[in-house]
Amino acid sequence: MSIPARHPDIASRLGLSHLSPASADLLARGAREIVLPRGTTVFSPGQACPGWILVETGSVRVMMTADTGREILLYRVEPGESCLLTTSCLFGEEPYAATGQTETDVTALVLPASTVFHLVESEPEFRRLVFSGFGQRIGTILKTMEDAIFHRIEPRLARLLLARADAEGKLDATQADIASDLGSAREVIARHLGRLADEGILAKDRGHITILDRAALARLAAE
């Protein structure tokens, strides 16, 4: 992780145009930019929250892992977004209960808790920034849980493959990654991918999948 010098234009980078001069200066003095390579663990269960994080480039996966090793993706944090769990842990003074891991190279801004608390209390514009998307993110988590518990895996797998594939029908994804995204077990995903391959709907290699019959996969996705 590298930490460059402070940036005086932090307020404008965050789209905060109505901060008081004192608040803008406090923000500039407190903010740090971090650079995280792909595959970096940003936080893990039991860890204290180091500050409020806003992703500027790249993507972070937030997932929970059971004692069995099975993972479920809760949500992704993408450019311009903050992490719901980080915000919750920061204000609730609770440790993390999930893992955040970069799935690309990431740059992000980190603000210390003292700065965040002061600005949330004194600046409505900053308060909206911190809590924007809270309801939407909670809805995403509930939908993930609903799908994992109540909906059949095959249509969900088909929809994921269609959404991730490029124009040529190719996508790079391991069985473990797909299982995490769908809240399933790797063995279950392996079995269903194998069946789709046997039916000529797709071809699979280690870490690579190619859709051969998009129409058939679309019919499955619509079930």
C-alpha positions as CSV (number, residue, x, y, z in Angstrom):
1,M,0.0,0.0,0.0
2,S,1.3,3.4,-0.9
3,I,0.1,6.7,0.7
4,P,0.8,9.8,-1.4
5,A,0.7,13.3,0.1
6,R,-2.4,15.2,1.0
7,H,-4.5,16.7,-1.8
8,P,-6.0,20.2,-1.3
9,D,-8.8,19.5,-3.9
10,I,-10.4,16.6,-1.9
11,A,-13.7,18.4,-1.6
12,S,-14.0,18.9,-5.3
13,R,-13.0,15.3,-6.0
14,L,-15.8,14.2,-3.8
15,G,-18.3,16.6,-5.4
16,L,-18.7,18.7,-2.3
17,S,-19.1,22.2,-3.5
18,H,-20.8,23.8,-0.5
19,L,-18.5,23.0,2.4
20,S,-17.4,25.9,4.6
21,P,-13.7,26.9,4.1
22,A,-12.9,25.4,7.6
23,S,-14.6,22.1,6.7
24,A,-12.9,21.9,3.3
25,D,-9.5,22.4,5.0
26,L,-10.3,19.8,7.7
27,L,-11.2,17.4,4.9
28,A,-8.0,18.1,3.0
29,R,-5.9,17.7,6.1
30,G,-7.5,14.4,7.2
31,A,-7.9,12.6,3.8
32,R,-5.4,10.1,2.6
33,E,-5.3,8.4,-0.8
34,I,-4.5,4.7,-0.7
35,V,-3.4,2.5,-3.6
36,L,-4.3,-1.2,-3.3
37,P,-3.2,-3.9,-5.8
38,R,-5.7,-6.5,-7.0
39,G,-6.2,-9.3,-4.4
40,T,-5.5,-7.1,-1.4
41,T,-7.6,-7.7,1.8
42,V,-8.9,-4.3,2.7
43,F,-10.6,-5.6,5.9
44,S,-11.4,-8.9,7.6
45,P,-13.7,-10.2,10.4
46,G,-12.8,-8.9,13.8
47,Q,-10.7,-6.0,12.5
48,A,-11.5,-2.5,13.8
49,C,-12.6,0.0,11.3
50,P,-9.6,2.3,10.5
51,G,-11.7,5.1,8.9
52,W,-14.3,5.9,6.2
53,I,-13.4,4.6,2.8
54,L,-14.6,6.0,-0.6
55,V,-13.5,4.1,-3.7
56,E,-12.3,6.3,-6.6
57,T,-11.2,3.6,-9.1
58,G,-11.5,-0.1,-9.2
59,S,-13.8,-2.5,-7.4
60,V,-13.9,-4.1,-3.9
61,R,-15.8,-7.4,-3.2
62,V,-17.4,-7.6,0.3
63,M,-18.2,-11.2,1.2
64,M,-18.9,-13.4,4.2
65,T,-17.2,-16.8,4.7
66,A,-18.7,-19.6,6.7
67,D,-16.7,-22.0,8.9
68,T,-17.0,-24.5,6.0
69,G,-15.2,-22.1,3.7
70,R,-18.2,-21.4,1.6
71,E,-18.4,-17.7,0.6
72,I,-21.3,-15.4,-0.3
73,L,-20.9,-12.1,-2.1
74,L,-22.8,-9.4,-0.2
75,Y,-22.1,-6.5,-2.6
76,R,-19.4,-4.7,-4.6
77,V,-18.0,-1.2,-3.9
78,E,-17.3,0.6,-7.1
79,P,-16.1,4.1,-8.1
80,G,-17.9,6.8,-6.3
81,E,-19.2,4.4,-3.7
82,S,-18.5,3.9,0.0
83,C,-18.7,0.6,1.9
84,L,-22.0,0.1,3.8
85,L,-20.3,-2.2,6.3
86,T,-17.4,0.2,6.9
87,T,-19.9,3.1,7.6
88,S,-21.9,0.9,9.9
89,C,-18.8,-0.3,11.8
90,L,-17.4,3.2,12.1
91,F,-20.5,4.7,13.6
92,G,-21.5,1.6,15.6
93,E,-17.9,1.2,16.9
94,E,-18.1,-2.5,16.0
95,P,-15.5,-4.7,14.3
96,Y,-15.9,-5.9,10.8
97,A,-18.1,-9.1,10.3
98,A,-17.1,-9.7,6.7
99,T,-14.2,-9.5,4.3
100,G,-13.4,-6.8,1.8
101,Q,-11.0,-7.7,-1.0
102,T,-10.0,-5.8,-4.1
103,E,-10.8,-7.5,-7.4
104,T,-8.9,-5.0,-9.4
105,D,-6.3,-2.4,-8.6
106,V,-8.0,0.2,-6.4
107,T,-7.4,3.8,-5.4
108,A,-9.5,5.1,-2.6
109,L,-9.8,8.0,-0.1
110,V,-9.7,7.2,3.6
111,L,-10.9,9.7,6.2
112,P,-10.2,9.2,10.0
113,A,-13.2,8.7,12.2
114,S,-12.7,12.1,14.0
115,T,-12.9,14.0,10.7
116,V,-16.0,12.0,9.5
117,F,-17.9,12.6,12.8
118,H,-17.2,16.3,12.8
119,L,-18.2,16.8,9.2
120,V,-21.3,14.6,9.5
121,E,-22.5,16.8,12.4
122,S,-21.6,20.1,10.8
123,E,-22.0,19.7,7.0
124,P,-25.4,18.4,5.5
125,E,-23.7,17.9,2.1
126,F,-21.1,15.6,3.6
127,R,-23.7,13.8,5.7
128,R,-25.7,13.0,2.5
129,L,-22.5,11.7,0.9
130,V,-21.8,9.4,3.7
131,F,-25.3,8.0,4.0
132,S,-26.3,8.1,0.4
133,G,-27.1,4.7,-1.0
134,F,-27.6,3.1,2.4
135,G,-31.2,1.9,1.6
136,Q,-30.2,0.7,-1.9
137,R,-27.2,-1.2,-0.5
138,I,-29.3,-2.9,2.1
139,G,-31.8,-3.8,-0.6
140,T,-29.0,-5.4,-2.6
141,I,-27.9,-7.5,0.4
142,L,-31.5,-8.7,1.0
143,K,-31.9,-9.6,-2.6
144,T,-28.7,-11.6,-2.5
145,M,-30.0,-13.5,0.5
146,E,-33.4,-14.1,-1.0
147,D,-31.8,-15.5,-4.2
148,A,-29.5,-17.7,-2.3
149,I,-32.2,-19.2,-0.2
150,F,-35.3,-19.3,-2.3
151,H,-34.4,-19.3,-6.0
152,R,-33.1,-22.1,-8.2
153,I,-29.4,-22.0,-9.0
154,E,-29.5,-22.8,-12.7
155,P,-31.4,-19.7,-13.9
156,R,-29.3,-17.5,-11.6
157,L,-26.1,-19.1,-13.0
158,A,-27.3,-18.5,-16.6
159,R,-28.1,-14.9,-15.9
160,L,-24.7,-14.4,-14.3
161,L,-22.9,-15.9,-17.3
162,L,-24.9,-13.8,-19.8
163,A,-24.2,-10.6,-17.8
164,R,-20.5,-11.3,-17.5
165,A,-19.7,-12.5,-21.0
166,D,-18.2,-10.2,-23.6
167,A,-19.5,-9.8,-27.1
168,E,-17.8,-13.1,-28.1
169,G,-19.4,-15.0,-25.2
170,K,-16.2,-15.3,-23.2
171,L,-15.6,-14.6,-19.5
172,D,-12.8,-15.1,-17.0
173,A,-14.2,-16.6,-13.8
174,T,-13.3,-19.4,-11.5
175,Q,-15.9,-21.8,-10.1
176,A,-15.1,-20.4,-6.7
177,D,-15.7,-16.8,-7.8
178,I,-19.1,-17.8,-9.4
179,A,-20.1,-19.8,-6.3
180,S,-19.3,-16.7,-4.1
181,D,-21.3,-14.4,-6.3
182,L,-24.3,-16.7,-6.2
183,G,-24.0,-17.8,-2.6
184,S,-23.6,-21.4,-3.5
185,A,-20.9,-24.1,-3.1
186,R,-18.1,-24.5,-5.6
187,E,-19.0,-28.2,-6.1
188,V,-22.6,-27.2,-7.0
189,I,-21.4,-24.7,-9.6
190,A,-18.9,-27.2,-11.0
191,R,-21.8,-29.7,-11.4
192,H,-24.1,-27.3,-13.2
193,L,-21.3,-25.9,-15.5
194,G,-20.4,-29.5,-16.3
195,R,-24.0,-30.3,-17.3
196,L,-24.2,-27.1,-19.5
197,A,-20.9,-28.1,-21.1
198,D,-22.2,-31.7,-21.8
199,E,-25.3,-30.1,-23.5
200,G,-23.1,-28.0,-25.7
201,I,-24.3,-24.7,-24.2
202,L,-20.9,-23.7,-23.1
203,A,-17.2,-24.7,-23.1
204,K,-15.1,-24.4,-19.9
205,D,-11.4,-24.4,-19.2
206,R,-9.6,-23.5,-16.0
207,G,-10.7,-20.0,-15.1
208,H,-12.3,-19.5,-18.5
209,I,-15.8,-20.0,-19.9
210,T,-17.1,-19.6,-23.4
211,I,-20.8,-19.5,-24.2
212,L,-21.6,-21.6,-27.3
213,D,-25.4,-21.4,-27.4
214,R,-26.5,-18.0,-26.1
215,A,-30.1,-18.6,-27.0
216,A,-30.3,-21.8,-25.0
217,L,-28.7,-20.1,-22.0
218,A,-31.1,-17.2,-22.3
219,R,-34.1,-19.6,-22.2
220,L,-32.6,-21.1,-19.0
221,A,-32.1,-17.6,-17.5
222,A,-35.8,-16.8,-18.1
223,E,-37.1,-19.8,-16.1
